[in-house]
């Protein structure tokens, strides 16, 4: 969807708002060696888009994602930008905008570059049940290609997101990393193993880590200097020498790892740039699935040709290899392609296979024109095909292929080729990714520590790689030291009290999660104890108020453990006292991990039994006070006080007047004035021991009744049914009227704009696996 804006004030360049994000998939990536490099820039006509000045600022919208309980989505987005900034040989630099209003959602404004989880389709990009995952609108100078504004908008309305691989959710960091590529001016890549590959799968995390394909694009658009080699040429038809536009041109290194993918221009020319020294095979193939012309926002997509056969430079029987020295720019002439072959291949699902070193995995490739007699090979000499089984699925044919992946196999994306008896070849570029084993976490030691952070801990498990990052909750651990594949040491970041997930991310983007693996504690702080005194016999119910209390804590009264702990919240503990010696006792609360606080003389043991209030009669009276009540119970002492409305922590309340301790089981008193509502009644002995009877007395508004009150009542018309269903039906028009009236008070901005209801044809979409 394009919307041309009128030029601004004199001297300002006109610009166009274009929605550039298109189908994306989170491919399982490795941070491959530099042999892998390929990219496609966003181009409009002959103009490629880029930022003219760095760093580029981005603003994280403050609401975050409704799907994520902590604030880990913000860290995930920061890490996505950081992945591009860390590309060696690139000058890319980002800076988080901390001065603008983070509550803003006006993404079209050019003064902010927003990252926003749109939970209600307020942007208009996600109408109906949209399969779009995220979009990256870009504003650019039509004349110069300079990016003036870019924003990343997640579809929080229809899609679910997480940072911990939760089932059925899209990984925030992977999606953000892909979108940040568009933000920089990169289009989609044809290689299945690139971060910029145009399809996404739920819970896949490897697009967090850039492949060298993506890094090469970053270095080409924003170079930082240094010599790199390139291969240039053209793709023409052998029948009439006309140019082939939009051919996917691929370079494969001598180790079999995919090295460059790019698209030929409208005149058939191509340049495979940002290559290290090495030897390469180069071929041109049509993009006939799973990546196709509609996966690209660039102008070349409209004229992309697919009616030709895959052809290697020098011819398929004996391809010509290209040897490059460092910094060399090699011109290889023309790749002459013939008519379309009967064969083409597609992976069974729209994302690549991960094949782990030291395993014998099976993969399925499907397409058209396959025959049982076709040979199947994989690029490189270290990984081999050990068996193949011919498959037929309706109109599709293909093979189930078993591979042998040695323990020392070169890491990176590989091609699978099928060759017919006549010599025609079909391939899936980067369909398999040779990977190290995924990480796993078995334990954290120690598994708890202070909220202030800075404490040493170890992650224990398997498949842990040097350079891995560790996240606890929503913060990165610092000082990570790789000890072995089974252990990484680090220092905890600051955090909030409670159990947090621990996430290890290997440099290749693979992730391990240990839910609730680390628990933060803070030093508890005791503010007060109520009642402050109780029987030396024990058994007094007390409420300890304060902060920093954690589940599993212990409580001691002069060294004796509490007889029972009924409940614990961060600010309150309900427990029962143990027996103790007469006099003041120190109260100690200790959180798990040994963090404690002491309230010296916080509780006083007194002789005799605690008072027990069991009932109040009458149980209601006027808010003006003056009601004589009788409090029944036991162990009442002369000189006791009666308090109405006292809180559980001993605060507030009003003392009754005319208190008369009739006997050890009965007290009379006159209620004080108090606000309307039901309150507690407390009997307090002269020793400080007390008994609080919750919800014991109800104050009624003086002068109330007579139809006053604050709620509506309805009487059914004479003769009308009185059952609840019929009564609801009779009141429905009134209820609807109330709802409509309330709806009219909503701001206009709460309504969706029909002008933004059309789905962007080039927007980022979720993949649905093909049926077999």
N, C-alpha and C positions, 0 to 999 in steps of 0.2 A: 504494500500500500504506500503510495507516494503522495505527498502533499506539498506543493510548491508554495513557499512563503513569498510575499512581496518583499522587495528590497527595503532595508531599513533607511535610516537617515543617510544623507549624502556622504559618500566615501566608504560606506560599509558594504561588504561583499554580500550578494544574495546567497542564500543557502537553501538546501532541500532537506526535509526530514524524511529519512528512509528507515524502514524497519528491516534490519539486516539479519537478525538471528534466524536460523533455519534448522531443519531436522538435526538433532544432536544425539549421539550415543556415548555413553561412558564406556569407552573401550578399555580393556584391561591392558594397561601400559607398563612398560619398564622404562626407567631412565637409562635408555640404551646408550652404548658408546656413540661417539660423535659420527660414526659411519652412517647413522640414520638421520637424514635431514631432507625435508621436503615441505612445501607450503604453497598456499595460494592466497594472494592478496585480494581484498575487496576492491574491485575496479568498477567505475562507471564510465562507459565509453572507453577512452584511452587514459583516463585519470585514475590513479590508485590513491586510496585514502590513508592519511597519517596525521598524527599530531605534530605541529610545527615547533612546539616548545615543551620541554620537560623540566621538572616532574609534572605529571598529570594528577590533579587532586580528585579524590572520590569521597562521597558522603554516605555513611551507613545510616539508613533511616531507622529511627530510634525504636520503633515498635517490634522490629525483628520478625521472626516467624511464629505463628500461633502454634506450630507443631512441636516446638522445642522449649522445654521447661527452663533450662538455664540460658546463658547468653553465648553458647558455643557457636551459634551461627555467625556472630560477628567475627570471632577469631577465624572461622573457616573462610570467610570472605577476605579477611586481611591476608591469610596465607595464600589464597588464590592469586591475589595481586603480587604477592611476594615471589611466587613461583616464576612469574615472568620477569620480575626485576632481577632475579638471581641468574638469568641466562648469561653465561660467559660470552663475551664478544658483542654484547648488546648494551646500548646506553639507556635502556628503558628505566624510568624512575617514577615511582608513585609516591603520593603523599596523602595521608588521610586528612580530610577537611574536618577540623574540630571547632571551627568558628561559626559555621553556618547553623541555622536552625535545623536540627536533626529530625524534628517532627514534620517537616515539609514532605509533601508527596507530589508536588508540581514538577514532575520529571522533565517536562518540556522546557522549563526555564533554563537558560544557558549559563546561569551563574553557579549552578550546582551540577555535579555529575553523580547521580543518585543510584544507590543499590537498595532496592525496595522489594519487600515481600508483599505483593498486592493480594490481600486476603478476600476482597469483595469485588474484584473486577472493576475497581474505580478507574483504572487506566483505560478500560475498554478493549484491551488486547485479548481477553479471554472470555468471550461470550459463550453462553450455554455450557455444555459439558466439554470444555476445551481439552484437547490432548496436548496442548502447548505446555512446555515445562518452564521456559523463560524466554524473554526477548531482549534484544539490545538495540534500541532506537539510536540512530546516529544522525547528527546534523553536520553538514559539511559544506565547504565552498565548492560550488559547481565548477568554477573556473580553475581552482588550484588543487582541489582534493584535500584541503586542510580540514581536519576534524575540528568542529567548533563546540560540539557537545555530544556526549554519549552517556547512556544510562543502562543499568541492568535491572530488569524487572522479573521477579520470580512469580510464577502462577500459583500463589497460595490459595486461590479460590477452588481449584480443582485437583491440584497435586499435593502430595504429602512429602515433607522434607525431614531429614535428620542429619546428625553429624556422627552417628554411632552405628551405621549400617542396619538400622531397624528395618525389619521386613516390610516390603511394600512401599518404601520411601526412596526418594532420590537424594543422593549425597550432596549436601550443600556445597562443599568445597570443590567437588568434581564439576558440578554444573557451573559454579562461579568461575572456575579456571577456564572452562570452555568459553563462557561468555566474555571473560576478560580478554581472550584472544580476539573476539570480534571488536571489543572496545578499543583495541589497539590497531585494528584495520586488517586483521586476518580473516579470510573466508574459510570455508570448509576444506578438508583434505580428503583425497580419495583413498589414502592408506587406512585400512581398518584399524590399525594400531596407534593412530595419532590422537592426541587430545582433541584436535579440531575435526575428527571424524563425525559425521552428522547424525548419529543416532545415540540414544541413551538407554541404559538398562537400570532398573531400580537396584539399589544397594551396591552397585559397583563403585569402587573408589579410586581406581587406578588413573583416571583422568586428572586426579589431583597433581600427579607428577608429569611434567612435560616430557615427551619423547624428543629426541634430537630433531625430528621432523619439525616440530613446533618451534624449537629453539632456533632453528635455521631461519624460519620466517621472522622471528623477533629480531635476529641479528641483521637480516637483510633490510628491514624497514627502518630500524634504529641502530645502525652500525656503530661500533665503538672502536673500529680500526682492527688491523691484523689481516694477514694474507689468507684468503681461502680460494680454492679452485672452483672452476665452473665448466660445464659442458653446454654448448649451444649448437643449435641446428634448426632443421625444419622438418615438418611432416607433410609429405605430398602423396597424391595418388599416383600409382604406377601407370594407370590407364591413360591419364591426360595431364599429369604433372600439376594439377590444381592443388591449392593448399587445403589442408584439413584443419578446421578450427575446433578447439575444445577437446583435442585428443589428450588422454592422460599419458604423459611421458614419465617413465620410471627408470631410475638407475638402481642397480643391485650390485653390492660390493662383492669382492671375490670370496668373502666368507659366507655369502648367501643372504646377508642382512639387507633389507630394503633400504636404499640410500636416498632417494629423492623422488618425489612425485610433484608434478606441476602440470598445468594445462597449456596446450599450444594456443597462440594468439589467433586472431581472425585471419592473419596472413600465413598461418602455419608455423611460425617461428616459435622457438622455446629456448629457455635458459634454465639449466639446473644449477643453481648457485649454492654458495656456502658449503662446498664439499672439501673435506680434508684430502690430502694426498692419498692415492690408492688406485686400484684397478676396478673398473666398472663395466657391466653390461647394461645397455640402454634399450628400452623397447617402448613402442607406442601401442596403446590399447584403447578401445572404445569404452566409455563409461555407460555400460548397459545393465548395471545392477551389482550390488545393492545401492552404490552411489550413482546418481544420475543427474541430469541437467537441473532438475528442480531442487537439488540440494545446494545450489550455488546462487548467491545474490549478485555475482558479478555479471557484467553485460555479456560476457562470452557465453553464458548459459543459453541465451536465445538462439545462438547459431551453432551449438555444439553438435558435432557429427558423430554418429555411432555406426554408420554403414561401411565399416572396413574391418579387416582382420588384424589381430594382434601380430605385430611384426618387430623383430629385433633389428637393431642397427647391424647392417652387413648381411641380413637374411637369416631366416629361422634355422636352416640346416647348419650353418656355421657362423654364429654371431661374431661380430667384431668387438673386441674388448678395447676399452679406452683407459690408458695409463696416465694418471695425472700426478704432476709434482706439486709441491706446496705453492699455492698462489697462481697456478697455471690456468689460463683461460683457453680451453680447447674448443675448436670449431670442428664438428664431425660431419658437416654436410647434411644430406637428406636421408631421412628414413622413408623409404618408399613402401606404402601399404597397398595391399590388394583389396579385392571385394570382400564383403562380410562373409565370415565362415559360418558353418552350421552350428558351431559350438559357441556357447558362452557359459560362464560359471557364476553361481551365487552361493554364498555361505548359507547354511541352513537357517541361521538367525542373523539379525542385523548387528552383530557385534563379533569381535574376533575370539578365537580360541586361545586359552592359555595352556601352554604345554610346559611342564616343569622338568627341569634337569633330572636325569636319572629315572625317568618313567617311560612307559610305553602307552601313550594315550591314543584314543581313536577320535577322528574328526569326520564330519560329513560335509561333502561338497555336492551341490546340486546345480543343474542348469538345463540347457537345451542341446540336443544333438549329440549327447554322450552315447558312446557305444561300449559294450563290455570289453572290446578288444583295445580300448584306449589305454595308454600307459599313464601312470600317475607318479609324479616326482615332486620333491620339495627343494627349494633353493638351498645351496650349500652342500658340502660333502659330509658334514658331521652328523646331521640328522637324516635318517633314511626311512623310506617306506618299506615296511616288512610284509604287509599284506593289503589287499583291497577287495571289497565286495561290491558288485554292481547292484544298484538300487533303482527302482522305478516307482515314482510317486505321481500318479496321474500323468500330467503333461511334462513333468520334470524327471530328469534322469541324473544319475550321479554315482558317487562311490562313498562307502564307509572305508576309511583308510586308517590303518594302524601304523604308528610311527615309533621309531626307536630314538629316544633323546638321551644321549650320553651325559654323564655327570659333568663333563667339561664343555658341553655345547656352548657355542657363542650366543650371548644374550641378544635379543632383539627380534624384530618382526621378519617373518619369512613368507615366501610365496608358495602356493601349491599350483603346479602346472598339470594339465592333461594334454596329451599329444595323440592325435588321431593317426590312423595308419597312413593317411596321405600327407602327414607332416603339419597339419594345422594345429595351432596351440591356443589354449585358453588358460587364463590364470585368475587367481584371486590375490590381489596385491596385499601383502601384510596380513593374511588371513589367520596365521598362527603367530603367537608371540612366545619365544623361548624365555622362560622366566625362572628365577629362583623360587624355592618353596615359599608359600605365604607364611607370615609370622603368626605365632600363637603366644598367648600369655597364660602361664600356669599359676603364678602368684606374684604378689607385691610384698616386699619386706623392707622395713616394717610396713604394715598396711594402714597405719594411722599416724597422725601428727597434728601439729598446731595450725590454726588458720593463718597465722602470720607467714607460713611457708619458710623456705630456706633450709629444710631438713633433708638429710641424705636418705635416699631410698634406692631400691633395686627392682627392676622389672625382670622376672625370671620367665623363661619360656623356650621357644625354638624359632628358628628362621629369622632372628633379629639381625638386621643389617647395620653395618657401620654407617653413620650419618642419619639414622632413624630419629624421628622426633617423638616426644612423649607429651600427651595432653592429659591433664587431670581436670575433669569437669570442663570448664570453659577457659582454661589457661594453659600455656605451654610451660613445661618444666624447663629448668635451665641447667647448664653445665653437664649435659649428657656425655657420658664416656662409654664407648662401646668396649665391653670386656670380652665377649664371645657371642656366638650365635645364640647362646642360652642366657645371656645376661647383659643388661645395660644399667649403669649407675647414673643417677641424676639428683638434682635438688628440687624439692617441691615448690610450686608457685604458691602465692597467697590464694586462699579460697574461703568459701563460707562453710559454716559447720554443717556436717552431714556426710553421707556416703556419696562418692562421685565415681563416675566411670573413668577407667584408665584406657587410653587409646595410644597404640604404637603405630606410627606410619613409617614404613620403610621408604628409602629413596625411590624405589620403583613404583610407589603409590599404593602398594598393598597394605592393608590395615588389619590390625587385631584389636579387639575390644574386650575388656574385662569389666562387665557391668558392676557398679558398686565396689570396685576393687580397692578404693582408698577412702578412708574416712577422716574428715577434718574435725578436730576438737579445738575448743578454745578454753582458756582458764575460766572456770565457773566463778560467779560473783554472788555472794549471799547479801541480800538487802534487808530482809526482815523474816521473823518467824512468828506465826500466829497459831494458837495462843503462845505467848512468851514463857509460860510456866505450865507445869503439869505434875501429876502424881509421881512420886518416887517409885511407885509400883509399876510404872510404865503403862503403855496402852493408850497414851494421849494421841489423838489425831491432830497433826500439825500441818500447816501449809508453809513451805519455805519459798519465799519469792526472791527473784534476782534475775540473772541472765547467764547465758552460756551453758545451761544444763544440757547434758547429752544422755541419750538412752544407754542403759548399762552402768550408770554411775553408782557409787556407794555413798552411804550416809552414816556418820558416826557421831554419837553423843558421848563425849569424854572417853572415846576409844571403843565404845560398845556400838555394834552395828544396829541400825534401825530394825525394829521387830518386823516391819513390813514396809514395802514401797508400793503404794497404790497406783500412782501415775507420775509421769515425768513429761514436761514440755520444756522448751528452751527458757521459759521464764518462771516456771512454778513446779514444785515437787509436793506431792501429798504422801505422807508417810506416818508410821506409827512409832512412838518412842519406845526404847527398851527400858527396863528398870535402871535406876541410877541412885547415886548418893545425894542426900539433901544438899541443896545449894546450886550455885551456878555451874553449868557444864558447857565446855567448848563444843561447837557444832562444826563438823568438817564434811564438806561435799567434795568428792573426788570423781572426776570424769575418767572414762577409759583412757589409757595412756599415761595415767598418773598425774593429770593436771587437777589441782585442788584449790579450795579456798576455805579459810577458817574464820568463823565468827566467834571470837573469844567471849565466853559467858553468854552465848546466844540463847541458851535455854536454861530455865531454873527449875530444879526438882523441888517440890514441896511435899509436906506430909499430908496424909489423908487421900481420899479418893477424889477424882475429878467430878465436878458437877455434871449432871446429865439432864438436859431439857428434852421433854418428850411431847409436849403439846401446849397449845395456847387456846383459851376460850374466853370470849368469842373470838373467832378467827378473822373478823373484819371490823372496820370502824371508819370514822370520818377522817379525811385528810387534815381537818382542823385539830385533831387529837382529842384528848379528854375521855377516851373510852377506857373503862376499868376492865382489865383482863386478869385471868388467872393462869399462871404458868405451872404446869405439872411436871414432875420429874423425880430426881433423887440427888442426894448428896449436896443439897443447897445449904450454904453457910450464911450465918447472920452477917449483915453488912454487904451482901452481894448487890451488884448493879445489874440493871436490865437495859439493853441497848437495842433499838429498832433500826434496821436498815444497814447494819454494819457489813462491809464486804468481807469476803473470805480471807483476805490478807490482813484484816484488822483495821482497815481504814474506813473513814466515814461513819455514818450512823448518828442517831440522836438518842440521848439517855431518857428513859422513862422517869416520871415523877412519882412520888408517894409509894416508893417500893417498900413492901412489907413481906419479910420472910416469915410466912405463917408457920412453916415446919420444914423439915428436911426434904419434903416432897411437894411443897406448894409455896408459890410466891404470888402476891397480887401487886399490880402496878397500874399506873395511868399512862396511856400512850401519849407520846409527844406528837406535835404536828409533823406531817411528812407528805411528800408528793404521792400522787395516786400510783398504785401498783402494788405488787406482792413483794414483801421484803422478809429478810431473816430476822429472827429474834435471838439475842445472845444473852446468856446469864454468865456474869463474870464474878468469881469469888474474890475476896480481898487479897488472897495470895497471888492473884494473877491467872489462876487456872480458869478456864471458861468452857462453855458448851454453846455451840451455834446451831440453831435449828433453822435450816434453810426453808424459804417459801412458807413461813409460818403465819404471816398476818398480811391481810390485804387492805390497803387504804383505798377508800372510795371517795371520789370527788365530792366535796361538800356542795349541797344544792343540786346534785346530779339527778338524772332520771327525767320523767316528764317529757320524753321525746327529744331531749337534747342530744348529747353524745356526738361522737365523731364518725359514725359509720352509717351507711344507708341500710334501710330495711324495706322489704317489699311484702305486700299482702296480696295474694291472688284475688282477682275479681270474684264476686259472689257467684257460686255455682261452678267455678273453674276447678279443674283437678289440682290436687295439692301435692302429688308425688313430685320428686325432685326433677325427673326428666321432663315432665310437662311444664314445671315451673321454669326450668332453664329455657325451654322452647318459647315460653311467653316473654321471657326477658331478653331473648336473643337480639331483637331489634335494638334494644337499649344498649346491649353490650357492643354490638357492631358500631353503633353511633359513637360510643366512647372510643373504640379503637380507631375509627376513621378520624375522629377529632384529634386523637393523639398523633396519627400519621400525618395529618396536615401540619403539625408543628415540626416535622422533620425538615432539615435543611435540604435545599434542592440538590446539593452535592451528594446526597445519599442515594440519588437515583442514577441509574446507568444512562449514559448518553447514547442514543441510537446512532449518532454519527460515528461512534467508535465501536459499533457492534460487529462490523465485518471482520472476519478472521484473516490475518495476514498470511498470504500464501507462502511466504518465505520465513514463517516463524518457526521457532524451535518446537519440535514435536516428540512425543514419546513413541517408542517403537512397540509394536505388537508382534511377537514372534510368529513367523509363518507356520501354517499348519502343514503337516507332512502328508 
